[in-house]
Amino acid sequence: MTTQYQDRGGVVVITLDNPPVNGLSHRTRTGILDAMVRALDDDGVNAVVIAGTGNAFSGGADIREFGTPMAFQEPTLQTVIDTIEASPKPVVAAIHSVAMGGGLELALGCHYRVAAKDALIALPEVKLGLLPGAGGTQRLPRAIGLEAALNMIVSGKTTTAGALAHTRLFDQVVEDGVLEAAEKYARNVAHSPSAHPRLRDLAVQHESAEAYLGYAGATIAATGNLPAPLKCVEAVAASLRPFDQGLLAERDAFQYLMSTPESRALRHAFFAERAASKVPDVPFDTLARKIAKVAVIGGGLMGRGIGMSFLNAGLPVTLLETTADALARGLEAIRRSYEDTAKKGKLSQDQIAERMSLLTATLSYDDIKGADLVIEAVFEDMSAKEAVFRKLDEMMRPGAILASNTSTLDVDTIASFTKRPHDVVGMHFFSPANVMKLLEVVRGKKTGRDVLATVTALAKRIGKTAVVSGVCDGFIGNRMIEQYSRQAGFLLDEGALPEQVDRAVERFGFAMGPFRMIDMAGNDIAWAIRKRRAVENPAFNYSKVGDLLCEMGRFGQKTGKGWYDYKPGDRKAYPSKEVNDMIVRHSEDLGIARRRISDEEIVERLVYALVNEGALIVEEGIASKASDIDTVYLNGYGFPRFRGGPMHYADEVGLYNVARSIRKYARGYQGQAWQLAPLLKKLADLGQGFND
Ligand code: 3HC
């Protein structure tokens, strides 16, 4: 049973009981409807309260049903809401915590709503490429006004019941004791002589609705051409029409959006991110270690950002440096960063004081030896890591987790510097670490399962999305980006220019093309990696054009010139004649007749390079599932969310088609860089996808 029925002497409480978030699955919808019919048939029942168990009133429709016939199977949520709304006996929603999506729509269909002040309220369907499909676009404008409703629906943002207490959305907002308050409310209105209010009977109020909606539609159209936000505007506009007409418009739009690739991708991303922290051989009930105190070694850019991530979540941090100067610089930079945030109005002085009070600075390992977790963020050099880990092994209390923020080095080697390799793990944060959501958790051969459980749970606590990666060069993200960058270089050799490559990829939806990205990160860093590669593997081929660029001293934004020219105080990238001439000359030197390369080929070669390497990574077990790779790329590399990540995108294109293109590119320039991954080939032959 996913609903409970309890008669409390004239008032029936129907409780949603479908963990984890009381999703409105077919079974739950049927349960509510049956309970409503029972309450309506019982002459001893005068009123109904609908409540939820656990941590949510309801998180909305059961997203797992989307894309299956169950999603539209009767009783639909609309049918349930119609029954509630038409009930002659009053129905009161008791919202003690989360009411989102269909959960809020269910409440909007009730006659009265009682909520806890801090209950979280949202219609977040747009984030899944959808719109509220059970009357939300029609009832919310009637409850809180057209403009406020449109903002909530188009942004999908969460607010609190307290913030909306003054609107018709809530009849009563309480500090606590919601269920008792709702029951009392129900008893009070049970014998009300007048009909119980229905939001559908209200008119939408707005002085210049047409002009406002026109403006909103144009603004949204200008910021991108994703279908859902535009459909949200259209559906909210339909709330100005008679209620049932508006409802039909909403339903049509909902059904249309459900089958868009954008919605499939966003739904995939939702589940991929939640699945990422689940590691197949780490049972969900693995006991995590307690983390109350954190130490960070190294007050450089990474160390500071890592420290701030914990401070922001209210965890005490001790920052360790080798010199007083470096320590002072680190502390000053953290304070400055908080002050900058405060200037943007996103942090109060009290909050800054609170965070800084959690921060301790030290030059001595004695002051960190009691920490539960220590994260090393020193220079990326094995001998530097060795010194730190030998010291940590000597100093830290037994059971402390010893983490390295290395982005390139072998975590097993680092673990071997200690007598407790099971306590050692990689925590690869992305820069700026206090902002970027991705955390690659690098699992060494001996890393303890409880260490993984602890670190993935901790990631959620500090607002990061953790993905577990095995040990390999570059882990998941950087190993793949190397193949992507390699193709970008080959494209220049053959006929493209940086601005064309970047434009094509940005039109595809990437936040930034490869050349603008590397100009930000620093071309010298990639240069050093290529040099290392060439020594390790002399057969490793790549375009030399990036090396030529570095020989010209063009390291990127930090030197004012890279693939592009930059002007002081301006981050805009201006195409560079000097660079473009160099690229053309380089092709001539190679004897290549430059050709016109289509944007489609550019996107395919860059994205399929990610996909092919991703397939190898899954096959080798470095990632435990393809969706983890999508999570890495969505959260750390600016891959467009509405495309769901490289592996999901490949599934959408069809792996047969991806494999066919890869075979074609393998016959072209530098074709040896394309070795079709066996897993990709196998799935393509079977007609399956990575995420099947
Ligand atoms: N359907 C199915 N499963 C859901 C779900 C939903 N609506 N919402 C959350 N879950 C699942 C998650 O997948 C996760 O499952 P797992 O434990 O197996 O990984 C579990 O619930 C817990 O989720 P979170 O880790 O996100 O838990 P939090 O406590 O951090 O957050 C939440 C809870 C705020 C409810 C958050 O889960 C959330 O934002 N959920 C999505 C809400 C949403 O988008 N609702 C709209 C659905 S579409 C709709 O309602 C259409 C309607 O208009 C017709």
Residues whose N, C-alpha, C, O or C-beta is under 5 A from the ligand:
A	BS01	3HC	P20 V21 G23 G59 G60 A61 D62 I63 R64 V98 M100 G101 G102 P124 E125 L131 P132 G133 A134 R274
